[in-house]
Each structure stands twice: as C-alpha cells, then as structure tokens.
C-alpha cells in the first residue's frame, strides 16, 4: 500500500474523512508529543499540550496552506500549547528531576549517532527551563529569535542572551562528555 502524501490526507480530512484524519494523527502524534515534552519536560503536561495542539490543528485544517509542510505548522501549534500549559501551571522554573530525559527526535544511522542524540538530548534537558525553551524553539523548531521573542513575550535581546548562555552551557556539558 502506498503512503499517501500529507496534502492528500489534509484534503480528505477537510471533506470529513475520519480515516484520513486518523492516518494524519498516527503519523504525527509522536512528533507532537516530543515537541511538547521538549518544552515542558513533564509527561503529563506534554500529553495535554500535544492532544490540545493536535485538536486545534485539526480544527484549523480549513485554514492550513497545503503548499507548506504540515509538520512544522503542527509543531508550532503544539509548542504554543505547551508554553501555555507551562504558564498556566507556573511550571517554567519548577521541573521534576526524574522527568528530565528527552526522547530522541530522530533515529540515527548508527549506534554512535543514536548515543550522541541521547547525550545531546540529556544535556538540553539539564538546562534551566528558560534556556531549554529557547534552544528547543530555535534549533529544533527553527524559529528565528524575533519569533521566539514574540511567542515568549520577551525582548529579542533577552532571547539572544539566553540562547548564548544555553549554547555555552551545552558546549561545556558536551565537552565534558566528550561529544564535541
């Protein structure tokens, strides 16, 4: 059976196809959850944010521009929901240590790549939440500093300095683990 392209599934879902919506859900649930978890570092908040983000995205499929890729659009919606959850529960600075480990974003071509992914993910998870958030938004979701500033309601300079401090911490942690 051939893999249907996202654009075809989106058109069918807009027309009311439950099967197309289920395929899209199955295809992107893990990505959405990982994006939410990268922001929240909390499994429960990630579950809620990913679910709400997908519901919001599916509700807005009529406004989605199918000439653009679906995954980044969905991830931005989910990340915004995750940020809302952090704000709502005042969890930006109080994270559970036992829930620090991030799941891999991509499976590497080799065991060495897989191990490197885990080490990098652990190093990012160990950052303070304000630094981790800008790293995730900038490097994993490819948001420019100006957009991150808008999403977080911060000056661009604050975002830039948090990112610079986070990179320095990551560099030190990864050099310590001999990854860089």
N, C-alpha and C positions, 0 to 999 in steps of 0.2 A: 504494500500500500504506500503510495507516495505521500510525502509530507506536504501538507497544504501550507502555502505562504500565509503569513500573518494578515496581509491585506485582504486576502480572500476570506479568511475567518472573520475578520472585522466586519466586512460587508455582510456576510451571512448572519453574524450575531446582531447587527443592526436590524436585519429583517426578521429577527425573532428566533433564530436557530439556537436552541439550547445546546445541541451537540457542538456547534462552533464555539460557543461561549465556554463550554466545558474543556474543549481542547486548548483554548487560549489560557484558561485558568491552570490546567495541568502543566502547560508549557512554561508559565511564568510565576507560579506560586513560589517555588524555591528561590528564584531571583528576588522576588518582592520581599520574602521573609528575610533573606540575608541582608538586603538593603536596610530593612527596618531594624534588624538586630545590630548591624554595624553602627547605627545611630544610637540605639537605646542601651545596648549591652545587657538587655533584660529580656528573657524569653517570653514572658507574659505580655510585656509592652510590645514586643516585636510581633507576636501573634495578633494582637488587637490592631496595631498600626497597619500591618500587611493586609489583614482582612478588610479594614475600612478603606485602605488605599485602593485595593482591587475593586471593592464595591463602587467607590467613587469613580474610578477609571471606567468601569463597565457602564456606569450610568451616564458617562460623558462620551461614550463611543460615537455618538452622533456628531460631536464637535471635533473629533480626532481627525487630523490631516493625514490620510493614509499614504501620502507621498513621503512622510517622515517615518523613521523607525519607531516601532511600538515600545520596545524595551526601555529606552531612556525616558520616554514620556511616562510610562508606568512607574519607573523607579523614582522619578521626581515627585510624583503624587504620593507614593508610599513614604518617601523621605519627609515630605512636608507633614504627613500624618504622624510620623514618628516624632518629629520635632514638637508637634502639638501635644502629643502624649507626654513627652518629657516636661514640657512647660506645665501641663495640667497637673501632673503628679509631682512637680517640683523635684524631678529626678536628675536634673542636669549635673549636679555635683555629688549626689549620693548614689553610688553604684554598688552593687553586690560583688564582692571579690570573687565569689565562687562562680559567677556567670561571666567572667571576663573573656573567655576564649571565643574568638570569632571563627565562623565557619569559612572554609576556603571559598573564594569567588570562582576560581577556575581550576580545573584539574590539569596539572602539568603533564608534559610529555614524558617525564622521567621521575624517578623516586627523588632525585636531588631537587628538581623543581617543586615537587609536592612538599618536601621538607622545608624548602625556602619559603613557600607560600604560608605554611603554618607558622614559621618563625616571624615572618613579617606581620601576619595577622595578629599573633600574640603581642608583638611589640606595639602595634597600633592599639590593640585592646587595652594595653597597660597605660596608655596616655591618659591624662586627665580628660574629662568629658568634653570640655570646650575645645581642646586641641584635637581630640579624636574626631569630633564632629567636623571641623574644618578640613581635616585630612580626608575623611570619607567623602565629603561633598566635593572637594576639589579633585582628588586623584581617582576615586572610584566612580564618581558620577559626572566627572568632567565639567563641573560648574566653574565659571570664571569668578574671580574674587568679588566683583561687583554684585553678581547674582547671589553669592553666599551672604554677602553683607545685607542684601535685601531680605533674604529668607530669614536670617537670624536677627534682623533689626539692629545691626551693628555698623559702625563706620568701617569703610574699606580698609583703613589703616590698622584698625584693631584686628580684622580678619587676617591681613597680611602679616602682622606681628605674631599672631597665634600660630599661623602656618609656619613661619620661620622658626619659632621656638619648637614646634612639634617636629619639624624636619631635623633640627639639631638633636633633639632627644632620641628620635628614631635612629639617626646616624650613630649616635653613641651606643645605643642598645644593640644595634645590628653589628657594629664593630666588635662589641663585647662578645657577641655570639658568633663572630667570625663569618657573618653572612655577606658583608660588603667588602 
